[in-house]
Amino acid sequence: WSLTEAGQKGLEKEVDALARQAATSKDPYFIGLVAGSLHNVGRLEDSRSLAGRLVAFQNAKGHLDGAKTTITRSGGDALLIETTSVAVLAWLDHPQHAGRVERAMTTKSQLITHSSPPPTAQP
């Protein structure tokens, strides 16, 4: 994703392979990253299709369940926050998901508040 976001060219084979893997993946973190990559390289319909698949992973609270790990090997609330963030990035490319973005941002804020230590006073 980061390479396509930066505009790197010549990644067609790699993006094709990722798109094939994402088509059957059950990991919303991976699906979201590939959806963003596809959008970045101009494969808008493929990106829209994967962004639509992310809907099935969003729970009633707004975050996305089902990710196994992230590139930083996060777990717990951090995994939920990172996965939800990646989904939001993918959904922002597709206006039909605006309501899902809003719900995800609300839950993300609650997760961050819950998992972050209270600020300490600076002298």
C-alpha positions as a printed NumPy array, in Angstrom:
array([[  0.   ,   0.   ,   0.   ],
       [  2.668,   2.518,   0.98 ],
       [  4.501,   2.096,  -2.313],
       [  1.346,   2.694,  -4.337],
       [  0.449,   5.634,  -2.088],
       [  3.86 ,   7.125,  -2.878],
       [  3.224,   6.693,  -6.605],
       [  5.755,   3.927,  -7.203],
       [  5.395,   2.54 , -10.724],
       [  6.035,  -0.967, -12.039],
       [  4.141,  -2.847,  -9.333],
       [  1.532,  -4.443, -11.592],
       [  2.563,  -8.057, -10.905],
       [  2.688,  -7.506,  -7.174],
       [ -0.652,  -5.687,  -7.078],
       [ -2.236,  -8.426,  -9.206],
       [ -0.981, -11.085,  -6.786],
       [ -2.275,  -9.14 ,  -3.786],
       [ -5.664,  -8.644,  -5.45 ],
       [ -5.967, -12.4  ,  -6.019],
       [ -5.114, -13.1  ,  -2.379],
       [ -7.489, -10.415,  -1.081],
       [-10.37 , -11.834,  -3.121],
       [-10.565, -14.815,  -0.761],
       [ -8.977, -13.343,   2.374],
       [-10.882, -13.16 ,   5.644],
       [ -8.534, -10.565,   7.124],
       [ -9.997,  -7.04 ,   7.013],
       [ -6.601,  -5.413,   7.64 ],
       [ -5.144,  -7.078,   4.545],
       [ -8.283,  -6.473,   2.464],
       [ -8.251,  -2.78 ,   3.392],
       [ -4.613,  -2.334,   2.445],
       [ -5.159,  -4.038,  -0.905],
       [ -8.308,  -1.987,  -1.569],
       [ -6.252,   1.166,  -1.033],
       [ -3.462,  -0.122,  -3.255],
       [ -5.901,  -0.919,  -6.043],
       [ -7.41 ,   2.55 ,  -5.804],
       [ -3.953,   4.113,  -5.923],
       [ -3.084,   2.322,  -9.171],
       [ -6.383,   3.227, -10.817],
       [ -8.201,  -0.082, -10.425],
       [-11.248,   1.636,  -9.027],
       [-13.82 ,  -1.117,  -9.56 ],
       [-11.56 ,  -3.712,  -7.925],
       [-10.958,  -1.301,  -5.045],
       [-14.699,  -0.652,  -4.684],
       [-15.373,  -4.39 ,  -4.58 ],
       [-12.849,  -4.988,  -1.775],
       [-14.037,  -1.931,   0.151],
       [-17.514,  -3.428,  -0.035],
       [-16.251,  -6.683,   1.425],
       [-15.003,  -4.796,   4.484],
       [-18.611,  -4.054,   5.426],
       [-19.085,  -7.64 ,   6.609],
       [-16.334,  -7.179,   9.206],
       [-17.722,  -4.022,  10.824],
       [-19.552,  -4.879,  14.023],
       [-22.417,  -3.001,  15.682],
       [-19.979,  -0.896,  17.708],
       [-18.245,   0.266,  14.515],
       [-14.835,  -1.355,  14.64 ],
       [-13.764,  -4.214,  12.389],
       [-13.271,  -7.708,  13.741],
       [-11.304, -10.56 ,  12.223],
       [ -7.796,  -9.239,  11.653],
       [ -5.035, -11.592,  12.737],
       [ -2.2  ,  -9.078,  12.984],
       [ -0.855,  -5.87 ,  11.476],
       [  2.506,  -4.895,  10.047],
       [  3.455,  -3.862,  13.581],
       [  2.19 ,  -7.172,  15.046],
       [ -0.436,  -5.393,  17.119],
       [ -2.99 ,  -7.141,  19.265],
       [ -5.921,  -6.177,  21.478],
       [ -7.25 ,  -2.637,  21.171],
       [ -4.278,  -1.602,  19.005],
       [ -5.221,  -4.283,  16.469],
       [ -8.829,  -3.046,  16.409],
       [ -7.708,   0.587,  16.036],
       [ -5.253,  -0.156,  13.223],
       [ -7.668,  -2.427,  11.351],
       [-10.492,   0.078,  11.645],
       [ -8.15 ,   2.852,  10.466],
       [ -7.14 ,   0.896,   7.372],
       [-10.81 ,   0.242,   6.571],
       [-11.599,   3.937,   6.966],
       [ -8.833,   4.813,   4.519],
       [-10.262,   2.341,   2.006],
       [-13.834,   3.57 ,   2.532],
       [-12.869,   7.23 ,   2.13 ],
       [-12.143,   6.474,  -1.526],
       [-15.776,   5.381,  -1.989],
       [-18.472,   7.876,  -0.901],
       [-21.156,   5.192,  -0.529],
       [-19.383,   4.139,   2.693],
       [-19.621,   7.544,   4.422],
       [-21.926,   6.181,   7.14 ],
       [-19.533,   3.352,   7.878],
       [-16.654,   5.815,   8.146],
       [-18.618,   7.88 ,  10.648],
       [-19.453,   4.827,  12.773],
       [-15.839,   3.617,  12.607],
       [-14.453,   6.998,  13.648],
       [-16.748,   7.104,  16.67 ],
       [-15.651,   3.673,  17.864],
       [-12.01 ,   4.418,  17.064],
       [-12.162,   7.49 ,  19.271],
       [-13.658,   5.426,  22.087],
       [-11.016,   2.718,  21.695],
       [ -8.189,   5.253,  21.734],
       [ -9.588,   6.933,  24.847],
       [-10.029,   3.524,  26.519],
       [ -6.573,   2.177,  25.65 ],
       [ -4.488,   5.337,  26.077],
       [ -2.959,   6.166,  29.439],
       [ -4.083,   9.452,  30.935],
       [ -1.879,  12.418,  30.035],
       [  0.702,  13.464,  32.583],
       [  1.234,  17.036,  33.66 ],
       [  4.275,  18.756,  32.248],
       [  6.316,  20.903,  34.659]])
